Amino acid sequence: TQVLQLAGPSPSLLGAGIMVTIFALAIVGINPMVPATAILTAVVSADVQVSAHFLMAAIIIGWAASMTISPTTATIAIASSRLNMNPFRVGLGWNGPFGACVVVVGVLLMFLWA
């Protein structure tokens, strides 16, 4: 809840932080489902006054971008095993720039929406 208080009354900052957190944790190999669920639970239990649609959009954008890069997702694991390549190379090397662009556009949308 201390981290949530840092965002203050700014839902844009909260949404951007959610997306970047989910994406950053996917880079180090944590499946996006874990931080998305934890963040959603924390925000709801802290009774943060933010639109449910806004919160879900931030989580879905972060999750979607992370699914393209995380070495723990099924699609990256299958592709890397079929290609006999490291999952970090397939996820971050090939899809990393795309995922980063999705997060940047998502952050911009959060600031335009709120």
N, C-alpha and C positions, 0 to 999 in steps of 0.2 A: 504494500500500500504506500510505502514511502516513495517508490519510483512513480507511482500513479499521481502522487501529489506534486511531483516536479513538473508534470505537464500542466498543472493548474487548470484554468478554465478553457484551455485551448484544445479543442477536439482535433484540430489539424495536427498539432504536435503529437498528440496521443496516437492518432492513426498512422502518422509517419513512423513513429517509434515502434509501433507494432509490426509494421511491414519490414522495417530494417532489422528488427530483432529476429523475426522468423527467418529472414533471408540469411543473416549472418550466422545463425546457428546451423542452418543447412549447409553452409560452406564448410563448417568443421565436422560435418557428418551426422548431425542430429536430425532424425526424421522430422519433417515439418509438422506432423501431427502432434508431436509432443509439446513444442512451445506454443502452438496455436491453441491447444486445449488448455494449457496452463495459463496463458494470457487471458483467454476468454473467462475462465473461472475466476481469476484474480480481479478482473475489471468488474464482473457482475457482483462478486462478493463484496467488493469495496464500494459498491453502489455509486459508481461514477456516472454523472449525469451526461450521457452521450447517447445519441440516437442508435437504436439497435441496427438500423440499416447501415449507418456509418461504420459502426464497429464491425459488423460482418463483412462489409466491403473491404476494410483494411485487412482483416484476417484472410479473406479469400484471395486478395491480390498478393499478399505476402506468401501465402501457401502455394498459389499457382506458380509464382516465380520460382519458389524454392523447389518445387517438384521437378523442374527442368535441370537443376544443378546438383541436388543432394545425392551423394553416392549410396545412400540407404534406401532410396526409392526403388520400386520394382522395375520401372522402365529403364533407369540408368543401370541397375544391376544386370538386367537381361541384355541390354545393348553391349555393356562392357564384357560380359561373359561370351557373347556371340562373336565379338570382335577380338577377344583375347587381349583386352586393354585394361588398364587401371581405371576403376570407376571415377576417380577424381579427374583423370584426364578426359574421360568422356563427358562427365557432368560439368566440371568447371572449365575445362579447356575448350570444349565445343559450344556448350550452352551458356557459359558464364556471362559473356557480353550481352546476350539476349536477356537473360534473367536480370542482370543489372539495369538494363534499359527499362524493363517492365516495372521494376521497383522505383526508378526515377520518375517515370510517367505516373505511377500510382501515388507517389509522394506529392507530385504537382497537383494531381486530381484532389487529393485530400485537402490541400490548401485552397483550391478553387471552390470545393464543395462546402466547406465549413464557413 
